[in-house]
Amino acid sequence: MPEEVSGDPLALLARWAEAGAHRTMTFATADADGVPHARTVLVTGIGADGVRFHTSTPTTKTRDIAANPHASAVFHWREQERQAVLQGRAVELDAAASRAGYLAQPRRLQVLAWAIRSLLPHLRAPDYAVPPGVMEEAFAAAAADPASHEPPDTWTTIRLEPDRIDFWQGGTETSPSTKTRFVRDGQGWRSFPVLP
Ligand SMILES: Cc1cc2nc3c(=O)[nH]c(=O)nc-3n(C[C@H](O)[C@H](O)[C@H](O)COP(=O)(O)O)c2cc1C
């Protein structure tokens, strides 16, 4: 039987993410013309105020957010037959929060952030094509650079602040799939079942 879905939705999301044993989500943005862009990101925090991840700027996602803060995200846990879909606003956190996130990153992701930083000014929109070998060289140079133990100026942290979260669970032979919608209501949330 599907689990009872109630209580604080962000606490529930954190529990499902823990049970799902992976913390990636598909994060979708749209540019000023409404053209959508989606990608996978690694979630590093789920709290009362939203869901956060780290990234480089400027990238497609940070450009989109600057033009249009509305964003959506999907978590899918295949083993559990569960999904959570978030809708809300994406905001960039301040430098102190971003730095703390950087220091907690695995070394290879710190080095990657610096490699991206060193290449960004040399790549051209709209494709940002990278010549062969250049990324590997930039990665090796960043790894050897002591400055890479602190975040580059291109490092940023995004928080998706949801005002709607849908929790979906697969059904069985004898019970239907369920979907429970949580909608922000003042300081709290209201929830109700919707068609799955
Ligand atoms: C499993 C996985 C985790 C990823 N985590 C991140 C992440 O936390 N931050 C990030 O910027 N990109 C991450 N990426 C790369 C993004 O999917 C994407 O390629 C990159 O952020 C550029 O996206 P954009 O050009 O649409 O802004 C991850 C990719 C995968 C497959």
The ligand as a MOL file (V3000), in Angstrom:
LIG
                    3D

  0  0  0     0  0            999 V3000
M  V30 BEGIN CTAB
M  V30 COUNTS 31 33 0 0 0
M  V30 BEGIN ATOM
M  V30 1 C 24.1760 12.8160 -11.9300 0
M  V30 2 C 24.4550 14.2380 -12.3710 0
M  V30 3 C 24.5990 15.2270 -11.4170 0
M  V30 4 C 24.8540 16.5350 -11.8110 0
M  V30 5 N 24.9480 17.4990 -10.8430 0
M  V30 6 C 25.1260 18.7870 -11.2070 0
M  V30 7 C 25.1100 19.8220 -10.2170 0
M  V30 8 O 24.9070 19.5900 -9.0090 0
M  V30 9 N 25.3100 21.1010 -10.6420 0
M  V30 10 C 25.4950 21.3990 -11.9560 0
M  V30 11 O 25.6710 22.5670 -12.2830 0
M  V30 12 N 25.5010 20.4530 -12.9130 0
M  V30 13 C 25.3080 19.1540 -12.5730 0
M  V30 14 N 25.2790 18.1850 -13.5440 0
M  V30 15 C 25.4690 18.5950 -14.9520 0
M  V30 16 C 24.1570 19.2140 -15.4620 0
M  V30 17 O 23.2290 18.1690 -15.7760 0
M  V30 18 C 24.3410 20.1220 -16.6970 0
M  V30 19 O 24.9700 19.4200 -17.7400 0
M  V30 20 C 25.1510 21.3770 -16.3830 0
M  V30 21 O 24.7940 21.9220 -15.1180 0
M  V30 22 C 24.9490 22.4530 -17.4440 0
M  V30 23 O 23.5700 22.7760 -17.4800 0
M  V30 24 P 22.9530 24.0630 -18.2100 0
M  V30 25 O 23.8490 24.3780 -19.3550 0
M  V30 26 O 21.5870 23.6330 -18.6440 0
M  V30 27 O 22.8930 25.1950 -17.2280 0
M  V30 28 C 24.9930 16.8710 -13.1870 0
M  V30 29 C 24.8090 15.8650 -14.1360 0
M  V30 30 C 24.5390 14.5760 -13.7390 0
M  V30 31 C 24.3110 13.5240 -14.7890 0
M  V30 END ATOM
M  V30 BEGIN BOND
M  V30 1 1 1 2
M  V30 2 1 2 3
M  V30 3 2 2 30
M  V30 4 2 3 4
M  V30 5 1 4 5
M  V30 6 1 4 28
M  V30 7 2 5 6
M  V30 8 1 6 7
M  V30 9 1 6 13
M  V30 10 2 7 8
M  V30 11 1 7 9
M  V30 12 1 9 10
M  V30 13 2 10 11
M  V30 14 1 10 12
M  V30 15 2 12 13
M  V30 16 1 13 14
M  V30 17 1 14 15
M  V30 18 1 14 28
M  V30 19 1 15 16
M  V30 20 1 16 17
M  V30 21 1 16 18
M  V30 22 1 18 19
M  V30 23 1 18 20
M  V30 24 1 20 21
M  V30 25 1 20 22
M  V30 26 1 22 23
M  V30 27 1 23 24
M  V30 28 2 24 25
M  V30 29 1 24 26
M  V30 30 1 24 27
M  V30 31 2 28 29
M  V30 32 1 29 30
M  V30 33 1 30 31
M  V30 END BOND
M  V30 END CTAB
M  END
